[in-house]
Amino acid sequence: MSPLPNKKEIEMKKMIAFTAIAAASFISTGCASLNQMTNMLTDSDIVTATGKVLGYAPQDLGIVSKTPVDSYNTHVELLAKDGKEFSCNIISSYATHGIAEAPKCATGSPIFPI
C-alpha cells in the first residue's frame, strides 16, 4: 500500500494543474487575437492577390463585398471592369503577416457559401 500524499504534495499538484490551465487559456486567447488581426486584409492586398490568380491587373478589379468568415478566412465578391463576377476565399495567417496562400476563386456570385 502506498502512503497517502501529504498536504504539501496535494497543494503542489493543484498549483501545477491551475498553472497549466491558465497557460493554455492565455495561449489560445492570444493566438485567436493575433489571428483576428491578420484577417483585417487591406483592399489593396486583396485585389493584388486575386488579380494574380484571375489574370487581372489590380486596378481592373473592384471589391463588391468583403466578409470575414472566421479568424483565418475572408470571403470576397469581386467585379472586373469587363463585367465578370468572381467569388473568392482568402486564407490569412499571423505567421505570414497576411495572405497565407493563393486565393481560391470561381466565376459568378456567390460561389462560396458563408
C-alpha positions as CSV (number, residue, x, y, z in Angstrom):
1,M,0.0,0.0,0.0
2,S,1.4,3.4,-1.0
3,P,1.5,6.2,1.6
4,L,-1.1,8.9,1.2
5,P,0.1,12.2,-0.3
6,N,0.8,14.8,2.3
7,K,-0.9,18.3,2.2
8,K,2.1,19.9,0.5
9,E,2.0,17.4,-2.4
10,I,-1.7,17.9,-2.9
11,E,-1.3,21.7,-3.0
12,M,1.7,21.4,-5.4
13,K,-0.4,19.3,-7.8
14,K,-3.3,21.8,-7.6
15,M,-0.9,24.6,-8.4
16,I,0.6,22.7,-11.4
17,A,-2.9,22.0,-12.7
18,F,-4.0,25.6,-12.3
19,T,-0.9,26.9,-14.0
20,A,-1.4,24.5,-16.9
21,I,-5.0,25.6,-17.4
22,A,-4.1,29.3,-17.1
23,A,-1.3,28.9,-19.7
24,A,-3.5,27.0,-22.1
25,S,-6.2,29.7,-21.8
26,F,-3.7,32.5,-22.3
27,I,-2.2,30.9,-25.3
28,S,-5.5,30.1,-27.0
29,T,-6.8,33.6,-26.4
30,G,-3.6,35.3,-27.6
31,C,-3.5,33.2,-30.8
32,A,-7.1,34.0,-31.5
33,S,-6.5,37.7,-31.1
34,L,-3.5,37.6,-33.3
35,N,-5.3,35.7,-36.0
36,Q,-8.2,38.1,-35.9
37,M,-5.8,40.9,-36.5
38,T,-4.4,39.1,-39.6
39,N,-7.9,38.9,-41.0
40,M,-8.0,42.6,-41.5
41,L,-6.7,42.4,-45.0
42,T,-6.4,45.6,-47.0
43,D,-8.4,46.1,-50.2
44,S,-5.0,46.6,-52.0
45,D,-3.8,43.2,-50.7
46,I,-7.0,41.5,-51.8
47,V,-7.1,42.9,-55.4
48,T,-3.4,42.3,-55.9
49,A,-3.6,38.6,-54.7
50,T,-6.9,37.9,-56.5
51,G,-5.7,39.7,-59.7
52,K,-2.7,37.4,-59.9
53,V,-4.9,34.3,-59.6
54,L,-7.6,35.6,-62.0
55,G,-5.2,37.2,-64.6
56,Y,-6.3,40.8,-64.0
57,A,-4.4,43.9,-63.0
58,P,-5.3,45.1,-59.5
59,Q,-6.9,48.3,-61.0
60,D,-9.2,46.2,-63.1
61,L,-10.9,44.6,-60.1
62,G,-13.3,46.1,-57.7
63,I,-14.4,44.7,-54.3
64,V,-18.2,44.4,-54.2
65,S,-18.2,42.8,-50.7
66,K,-15.7,41.6,-48.1
67,T,-16.8,39.3,-45.3
68,P,-14.6,37.9,-42.6
69,V,-15.8,34.3,-42.1
70,D,-13.6,33.5,-39.2
71,S,-10.2,34.4,-37.9
72,Y,-8.5,32.8,-41.0
73,N,-10.9,33.1,-43.9
74,T,-12.3,36.1,-45.7
75,H,-14.9,35.8,-48.4
76,V,-14.7,38.4,-51.2
77,E,-17.0,39.2,-54.1
78,L,-15.2,41.0,-57.0
79,L,-16.3,42.7,-60.2
80,A,-13.9,43.1,-63.1
81,K,-14.0,46.0,-65.5
82,D,-15.1,43.7,-68.2
83,G,-18.3,42.8,-66.2
84,K,-17.2,39.3,-65.0
85,E,-18.1,38.5,-61.3
86,F,-15.8,36.4,-59.1
87,S,-16.2,34.9,-55.7
88,C,-13.0,34.2,-53.7
89,N,-12.0,32.8,-50.4
90,I,-8.8,34.2,-49.0
91,I,-6.9,32.4,-46.1
92,S,-4.8,34.7,-43.9
93,S,-2.3,33.8,-41.2
94,Y,-0.4,35.6,-38.5
95,A,2.7,33.6,-39.4
96,T,2.8,35.1,-42.9
97,H,1.5,38.6,-41.8
98,G,-1.4,38.5,-44.2
99,I,-2.4,36.2,-47.1
100,A,-1.2,32.7,-46.4
101,E,-1.9,31.1,-49.8
102,A,-3.2,31.9,-53.2
103,P,-6.9,32.9,-53.1
104,K,-9.4,30.3,-54.3
105,C,-11.7,31.9,-56.8
106,A,-14.6,30.9,-59.1
107,T,-16.7,32.9,-61.5
108,G,-20.2,34.0,-60.5
109,S,-21.6,35.2,-57.3
110,P,-21.8,33.8,-54.7
111,I,-19.8,30.6,-55.2
112,F,-18.5,30.0,-51.7
113,P,-21.3,29.9,-49.1
114,I,-20.7,31.8,-45.9
